[in-house]
Amino acid sequence: MRLQGKVAIVTGAAQGIGRAIALAYAREGASVVVADMNADGARGVADEIAALGGPAGAAPFQIDVRDKDRAEAMVAAAVADFGGLDILVNNAGLLEIRPFFDTDEALWDKMFDVNCKGLLWCSQAAARRMVEQGRGGKIINLASQAGRRGEALVLAYCASKACVINMTQSMALALAPHKINVNAISPGVVDTAAWVKLDQQFADLLGMEPGEPKRTFTASIPLGRIEQPEDLTGMAIFLASAESDYITQQTYNVDGGNWPS
Ligand SMILES: NC(=O)c1ccc[n+]([C@@H]2O[C@H](COP(=O)([O-])OP(=O)(O)OC[C@H]3O[C@@H](n4cnc5c(N)ncnc54)[C@H](O)[C@@H]3O)[C@@H](O)[C@H]2O)c1
């Protein structure tokens, strides 16, 4: 078990990628705060972890990551429930496409509030505790292949994920003196509920049949299949473990070879 005795918070963990990472961390021995806006979903995943019967605990926590006070309360809950905090995964994110001319202030603000500002509040709260503890820590951000380059129909989301990659670098430099590693994972096309919605949005905009956008995007993935949330857990465990102690500031593509750098 590579995370035995560690305490992790995973945001957006009620479903999809966050749920897979929360379960994987628990299997590696970490106690997990399953944080999400969706309280019932978070409780369900915490129950799934408890049912694994491992050494570690799990606790659901209801949060909108845009709320700075709730971010502080989330860290306090981790400390109260499990005695400290070692790992934060900033996974909560909003995925939505909108053509350039239709990108309005409401979408822009929502996208940056959740994907970037929320990430900052959660990271500040977690890092403050990690600095206080004096035993280092790990912060892992979910970026995206969309943050590596622009897309005509995806301007705001692409920009917010480019921001996540850049924030990862600044945070890593700010926290390096405290032995807190900050890295990011950049997934490709992951088969989650988010992609059901995206598929519909692409289909409407491109005049395709539902399911066709997902098939088209999947067809160009070099490894030849759509990504599953579990494909991301190996990197998420590695970046949370001692094996990555000398790595910081990096964003790793885990995308089936979809994007080269
Ligand atoms: N699915 C993909 O293809 C893909 C690709 C690249 C990157 N990502 C990134 O991975 C992360 C997870 O994606 P997913 O596909 O599992 O998404 P998802 O939509 O299936 O799940 C997101 C979870 O985050 C929660 N959430 C949303 N806004 C929140 C908020 N303000 N506060 C707290 N919780 C909130 C939701 O309730 C949900 O449980 C996101 O950051 C996303 O941008 C996903």
The ligand as a Gaussian input file, in Angstrom:
#p B3LYP/6-31G(d) Opt

LIG

0 1
 N      -14.227000      13.803000     -18.780000
 C      -13.226000      14.250000     -19.539000
 O      -13.134000      13.917000     -20.742000
 C      -12.166000      15.152000     -18.964000
 C      -11.074000      15.453000     -19.780000
 C      -10.081000      16.304000     -19.303000
 C      -10.182000      16.818000     -18.027000
 N      -11.254000      16.502000     -17.246000
 C      -11.291000      17.119000     -15.923000
 O      -11.389000      16.135000     -14.917000
 C      -12.198000      16.594000     -13.843000
 C      -13.335000      15.632000     -13.574000
 O      -14.059000      15.413000     -14.761000
 P      -15.265000      14.354000     -14.857000
 O      -15.386000      13.988000     -16.285000
 O      -15.134000      13.300000     -13.827000
 O      -16.479000      15.342000     -14.502000
 P      -17.950000      15.028000     -13.965000
 O      -18.798000      16.149000     -14.452000
 O      -18.362000      13.628000     -14.289000
 O      -17.783000      15.146000     -12.390000
 C      -17.452000      16.379000     -11.820000
 C      -17.797000      16.354000     -10.342000
 O      -17.444000      17.630000      -9.818000
 C      -18.523000      18.120000      -9.039000
 N      -18.518000      19.579000      -9.070000
 C      -18.767000      20.384000     -10.133000
 N      -18.694000      21.672000      -9.773000
 C      -18.380000      21.687000      -8.457000
 C      -18.174000      22.715000      -7.514000
 N      -18.306000      24.005000      -7.845000
 N      -17.857000      22.384000      -6.234000
 C      -17.753000      21.081000      -5.881000
 N      -17.961000      20.059000      -6.725000
 C      -18.264000      20.364000      -8.003000
 C      -19.776000      17.533000      -9.659000
 O      -20.855000      17.508000      -8.734000
 C      -19.287000      16.146000     -10.070000
 O      -19.462000      15.205000      -9.038000
 C      -12.660000      17.995000     -14.228000
 O      -11.800000      18.956000     -13.669000
 C      -12.520000      17.991000     -15.736000
 O      -12.345000      19.281000     -16.275000
 C      -12.231000      15.685000     -17.686000

